[in-house]
């Protein structure tokens, strides 16, 4: 939140906001696959701790130059890259570690509750950071971010689980071999192809709106307060959605929930894109947060249930790479277009495309129909494995 508003305030450009988001998110494409391979080789907890330490250092640096009045857009872009490195390295280690810590029958609940901690930051960030932003400026937002990251680091260190190191080919060639194995595994399993393919479209057409929010807030007659309200709306909806799905243990109901939030993700963007008042935009943001976060939680659970633990870090890194990478690219493009064509078409048209794609998959693909009806993929025969 602090980065987006700071850059928009400095440059008055949605494109600049898109560049910052792209600089961070694209690291899931550049660094993510290699981080996933490392997470499958070394103690996943150690990798997550190292990545979080880098994130702390990035936040402290950004706070220092902002408070000193020296910050420029390129500073934020460079530090977004560093922060992206940290997040891309931490994500596969943390998600793989989650499956190691939680019994399989509670995986959906754990994934959803883990999502609440992530999406809850969209409320806590604007609630506390928004006050700091409006009162003291973005520098103190980054100070608060660094403090919270230090707290997260302390909690991560307390985890007692240790994963066993795995031997493998050494050097760059060995690392590339590991990465290739991850991609090969994800491609040869058609269930993974389906889930990850839909995630690409979902993230591209319903979740790539970060660069649009400052402009939307301005168009509706608000400034940083309206921007904070939109971010908080997304966070509030995400918490409600993931909390609701976290207590659903019946797999058939999870499948029904996926059908509802799949369509609902597109409807939410239509509401935000067509909003003529702040109240309508915030309502759309709440719906967007609830449907999108729930869709992502169920999709992640499906991937976690399919993948073998020896390849879990690599596959989760590919999952994140496809999601964050496409969000980064689309955000960059939307940021450039928003200054010319406005926000509304960039929300409405992609929303309609997503609803169409989701409905086609639901009606025409047998694997998708089975998931929506039963909440899980059917057990494949030996002849279907690898197809």
N, C-alpha and C positions, 0 to 999 in steps of 0.2 A: 504494500500500500504506500509506504513511504517513498520508495523508488519511483513508482508510477506518478505520484502527484508532484514530487520534486522535479522530475524531468519535464512534465507537462508545464509546471510553473515557470521553469527556466526557458523553455523553448516554445511554448504554446503550440505544440505539434503532437498530434496523435501518432505520426510516423516515428517520432523520437521515442515515444513510449513503447511502440512496437519493436523498435530496435533493441531497447533494453531487455524486454521480455524475450526476444529472439536470442540475444546474446547468452542469456542464462539457460533457457530451455533447450537450445540446440546442443548443449553439452551432453544431454542424454543420448544424442546421436553420436557425438564424437568420442566421449569418454565412457558412456554407459555400457556398451558391450564388453569392453575390456575390464571394467569394474565388476561386471557380472562373472567373468571368467576368474578373476582374482577371488571373488567371494566363494567360488566353488573349490578353490585351492587352499586358502588360508582360513584362519579363525575369523568367522564373519563378524564377530563382536569387535575384534581389533580393527578391522577395516572401517566399520561404522564409527568407531571412536576417532580414528585418524581423520576421517572426512569431516566429522563435526568440529574438530579442532580447527580445520581450515576455514570452515564456515564462521566460526567465532572471530578468527583473525580478520576475515573480510568485513564483517559487520563493524568491528572496532575501527578499522581503517576508514570506512565510509563515514562513520560517526565523526571521527577526528577532522577530516577534511571539510565536512559540511559545517561543523561548528566553527571551524576556523575561517569560514567564508570563502574557501578556495575551490569549492566544488564546481565542476563543469560537467556537461553531458557525457563527455568521453570518459571522465573518471567513473561515472556510474556504470557505463557500458563495460569498462575493463573489470570493475569489481563484480559486476553481474556475471561475467565469464568465470571468475574465480569462484563465486558462490555456486555457479552452475556445476563446476568441477566437483565441488564438495557434495552437492545434492545428488549428482549422477553417480558418484562413488558410494554414497551412503544408502541410496534407495534399494539396490538389489541385495545388499548385505542385511539391511533391516527387514525387508519383506521375507527373505529366505529364513532369517533368524526367527521370525514370527511363527512360521510353520514348524520350526524345530522346538519351540517352547510350548505350543498349544496342542492338545490332543486333536486328532483329525475331526472328531464329531463336533468339536466346538470351533472349527476353523472359520465358518461363516460369521459367527458371533465375534470372534477375535478380529477378523478383517474389518468388520463394520465398526467395532469399538475403536480400532486403530484409526479408522477414517474420521471418527468423531474428534480425536485429538488433533488431526490435521485441519479439518474444516472448522473446528472450534476457534482456531486462530483467526478465522475470518470475522469472528465476532469480537474476540478479545483484542485483536489487532486494532480495528477501528475504534473500539470502545475506549481503550486506553491510549493507543497510538494516535487515534483521531483527535483526542483532547490535546495531546502533546503537539501534534501537527498544527492544530489551529491556534494553540497558545504560544508555544515556544519554537516551532519550526521542525523541519524534518530531521535535523541532527539528533534531537533527543529521541525521536522514534527509533533511530538506529542504535542509540545507546540502550534503550529498552530491549531491542532485538538481541543485542549482544549478551545482555544479562540473562535473558530467557534461554538463549542457546547454551550459556554456561551451566544453567540449571539442568537442561536436557543432557549435557555431557556428564554431569555428576550422576544422574540417574542411570544413564547407559553403562557407566563404569560399574554400577552395583550388580548388573546381571551376572549370574554365576555360570551360566551355560558356556561351554567352549566347544566349538566344532573342531574335528580332527583335521589336520592338514592333509592334503591329498597330493601325492606325487604325480608329476606329469612332465611332458617334454619341456626343456628349459629354453629360455631366450625368446626372442621375438617370434620365431617360427612356431614355438610351442604355444605361445599366447594366441597367435592367429589360428592355430589348429583348434584350440579350445573354443574360440569365438565361432569358428566355422561349424563346430559340432553343435553349438547352441542354435544357430540359425537352421542347420539341417534338421535338428530334432523338431523345432517349431514348425518347419515347412512340411515335413512328412506326416505329421499328425493333423488330419483335416479338422479335428475339433479345435485345435489351437489356431489353425488358419482362420476358422470362422470367428472365434472370439476376438482375436487380435485384429482381423480385418474390420470387423464392426467397430472396434475401439478406434481405429484410424478415422473412420467416417464420423463417429460420435464426437471425438475430440475436435476434429476439423470443423464440423458444421454446427455444433452446439456449445462448445466450451472455449472457443478461441475468441473471447470477447474482452480480454483484459485491456487491450489497446483502445477499445471503444468506450469504456466506462467513463474516463474523464470528459470526453466529448459529450457523451449522453448526459452526464450530470450538468455540464455547462448549458446544453441545449434546453434543459428543463428548468433553467433559471436558478440553479444552485452552484455552489463551488465545492470546496473540499468537504463541507458538511454533507452535501448530497452525495458526493462520491463515496464518503465513508458509509452513508446509509445504504447505498447499493451493495458495497462489499459486505457489510454486516447482514444484509438481506440474504445474499448468497450463502454466507456462513450459517445463519440461523436455519435456513432451509436444509442445508447439508447435515447439520446436527440432527434435526428432526427426522430426516429421511434415514440416515445411517443408524440412529438410535432405534427407529421402528424396525428396520430389517435385522438389527442385531438380536432381537428377541424372537425372531421367527425361525424356528428349527425345522418346521415341516418343509421338505424340499419342494413339494407341489406348490405351496404358497410362495416360496421364493421364486419359482418359475412365473407364477401369475404376477408377482411384483415386478419382475423383469419386463414383462409385457407392458405393464402400466407405465413404468418410468421410462421405457424406451420411447413410447409415443409422447409421454409427458415432457421429455427433454426438449423436443421440437416445439411443443405448444408453449412452453415457458419462454423460449426465445421469441416466439411470435408476440407474446404479451409484452415483453420488454421492448421489442422493436417497434410495436405499434403504440407504445405508451404516449399519452398526451398530458399526463400529470405525474408529479413525483410519486404519489401513492400507487398509481398503476405500475410504474417502473419498479418500485420496491417490491410490490406483490409479485411481479414477474421474476425478480431476482430471488425471492424466497422459493418460488416454484422451481426455478432453474437449479438452485442449490440442492433442493430436496431430491429432485429427479436425477440430476446428473451424478451426484455423489452416490446415490443408491445404485444406479446403473454400474458405476465403476466398481463399487464394492462387490456386487454379485459377479461381475465379470472377472475380477481378480480372484474370487473364491473358486470359480470354475477352472481358471488356469492353475491355481495352487493344487486343486484336487487331481488334475491330469498329470502334471509334470513330475518326473522322478527327482528325488532330492539331490542326486549327484549333479543334476543340470539345473537345479532350481534358481540359483543365482543368475545364470546366463539367460534363462527364459524370462525371468522377471525383469532383467535389464532390457531384453528385447521388447517386452510388453511396455515398459516405461519409455523406451526409445521411440516406439511407434506413436505412443500417445503424446508425449511431450514434444517430440520432433515435429509432428504435424501441427500441433498447437502453435509451436514457435513460428513455423513458416506461414501459417494462415494468419496469425496475429500480426506478423510483419506486413503481409499484404493488405490486411484490413486496416492497419494503421495508416498506410500510405493512401488507401482509397478513401478513408473516412474524411480526410481533409478536403476531398474533392466532391464526393457523391453523398456524404452524410452517413449517419449511423444506421438509419432505418433499413435500407435495402441490404446492408451487410449482416443484419440479424434475421430479417424475414426470409430472404431467398434461401440461405443455407439451412434454416429451420425446416422449410418445406422439403428440401432435398433429403434431409436426414429422415424425416417421417416416411417419405417414399421408400428410401433404401431399407429402413427397418421393417416396413410392412411387406416388402418384396421378400426379404429373408424369412420373415415369419410364415409366409404362406407357401413359399416355393422350396425351402430347404428343409429336408427331413430332420437333420440334426437340430436345427433351430426350433422346429415345432416340438421336438421331444423335450428340449430344455424348457420351453415356455409351458409345456403341459406337466412335466414331471419334476422340473427343477434341476435336472442333471442329464448328462449324455447317457444314452443306452450303452450297455456293454458291447463292445465290438467283437465280432468273430475273428478268428486267426487270419482269414482271407482279407479282412478289412484293415488290419493293422498295417500302417504305412501307406494306405491309400488316401 
